[in-house]
Amino acid sequence: RDLLAQFLFEALFLSVIGGIVGIAVTFFVGLFLQHRLATPLSYSFTAILFAEVMTLVVGISAGLLPAYKASNIEPVEALG
């Protein structure tokens, strides 16, 4: 159970960090394009929240199967 929780926490943590980095990159690319094209851009809080929620959904679904498999074997083998 502890190993399952550890794997899921890691998947969630990486998903959140990946989502934040993706949003930051999008924001800075948008600023660059706004400056280069002289076109105003707007960012929707709903879209940003949706993007972060989607990263969590993908992270959980991608981490659930490996976490479940790792929880069914010896901890030394799972961490190795």
N, C-alpha and C positions, 0 to 999 in steps of 0.2 A: 504494500500500500504506500509506503514512504517513497519507494522508487518511482511508482506511478505518479505521485504528487510532484516529485522532483523533476521528472521529465516533462510533465505538463506545465509546471512553473517555468521551466527553461523555454519551452515553446511559446508560452505567453509573453515572456520577457523579450525574447528575440522578435516576436511579432510586433510588440509595442514599439521597440526601438526601431525596427524596420519601417513601421508606419510613420514615426516621427521624422526619420531621415527622409523618407519619400515625400512627405508633406513639405519639409524644409527645402528640399531640392526643387520641388515644383514651385514653391514660393519664389525662390531666387531666380529660377529660369523665367518665371513670369515677370519679375522685376526687370530682368535683362531685356526681355522682349518688349516690355512696355516702354522702356527707355529707347530701344533701337527703332521701334515701329511708331513711336509717339501715339500709342493707342492706350486708352485707359482700360485696365483690367480690374475685375472685382472677384473677390473670393467669398464663397458662401460657407458659413459656419456649418450648415447642414451637410454640404458636400465633404467638408473636412472630417466631420464626425462620422459620416458614412464610410469614408476611406479608412479611418482608424478601426471602425467596427469590422469592416471586411478583412483587414489584416489580422484581427483577432480570430475571426471565423476560419480563415485559411490556416493560421498558425495552430489553432486547436485541432482542426481536422487533419492537418499534416503531422501533428505530434501525437495524436491519440493512438494510432495503430502501433508506432514504435514504442510508445510508453506502455501500452498494454502488453506487448510482446516482452519488453524488458522486465515488467513486473512478474512475469511467469517463469523467469529463469533465476539462477543464482546471482546475487548482487555483484559479485566480483566479475562475473562474465558480462553482465549488462553494462557495467561501467568501463569495461576494457575495450 
